[in-house]
Amino acid sequence: MPHLRQRLSARWTRRRRGVPERGEVWQVDFGTVAKVRPALVISVHYADADRALIGVIPHTTSTRGSQFEVVVGAGFLGEGAFLAQGIQAFPPKYFMRRLGVLTPAQLQSVEDALLRWLGVTKPKEQRS
């Protein structure tokens, strides 16, 4: 059962170290120019054999009314929107603190904007 042990090991390591989970919003250090800002964790967990990168969609206060900006009402977020076009990946060390978790419906709206931007369409049975 080495595969099960590896999966459990990776899961335990993520929980123990506080590695961000999909659907959570964290303060992320985007570097000196982009500053620290909220970002939605959009990627799935990485396994031991994967690179330790976490995909995020940044929250911006500089909105333009784009179809790829998703406004989400959450008490832990200020005004602004998640910008699907700004998707990036960071190692766990750039995640400062957890702000909160989106509801499944809120997460779905951000996922829909990301898929639209990527040109990916969902199969008919999965569309809402």
MORADA-V25492 format. One record per backbone hydrogen bond with DSSP energy under -1.0 kcal/mol. NH is the residue of the N-H (numbers start at 1). CO is the residue of the C=O. E is the energy in kcal/mol with one decimal. If there is no record, write none. Layout:
NH:CO:E + NH:CO:E
//
This chain:
5:1:-1.9 + 6:2:-2.2 + 7:3:-2.3 + 8:4:-2.7 + 9:5:-2.5 + 10:6:-2.5 + 11:7:-2.4 + 12:8:-2.8 + 13:9:-2.5 + 14:10:-2.2 + 15:11:-2.1 + 16:12:-2.7 + 17:13:-2.2 + 19:14:-2.8 + 23:41:-2.9 + 24:21:-2.0 + 25:100:-3.2 + 26:39:-2.6 + 27:97:-2.9 + 28:37:-2.8 + 29:94:-2.8 + 30:35:-1.9 + 35:31:-1.8 + 37:28:-2.1 + 39:26:-2.1 + 40:57:-2.8 + 41:24:-2.9 + 42:55:-2.5 + 43:55:-1.4 + 50:47:-1.2 + 53:51:-2.1 + 54:90:-2.8 + 56:88:-3.2 + 57:40:-2.0 + 59:38:-2.7 + 60:81:-3.3 + 63:61:-1.3 + 69:66:-1.5 + 70:82:-2.5 + 77:74:-2.0 + 81:60:-2.3 + 82:70:-2.8 + 83:58:-2.6 + 84:68:-2.6 + 86:83:-2.1 + 87:84:-1.1 + 88:56:-2.2 + 90:54:-2.0 + 94:91:-1.9 + 95:92:-2.0 + 96:27:-2.9 + 99:25:-3.3 + 100:25:-1.5 + 102:23:-2.7 + 107:103:-2.7 + 108:104:-2.3 + 109:105:-1.8 + 110:106:-1.6 + 111:107:-2.6 + 112:108:-2.6 + 113:109:-1.6 + 114:110:-2.2 + 115:111:-2.7 + 116:112:-2.2 + 117:113:-2.3 + 118:114:-2.1 + 120:115:-2.6 + 126:123:-1.8
//
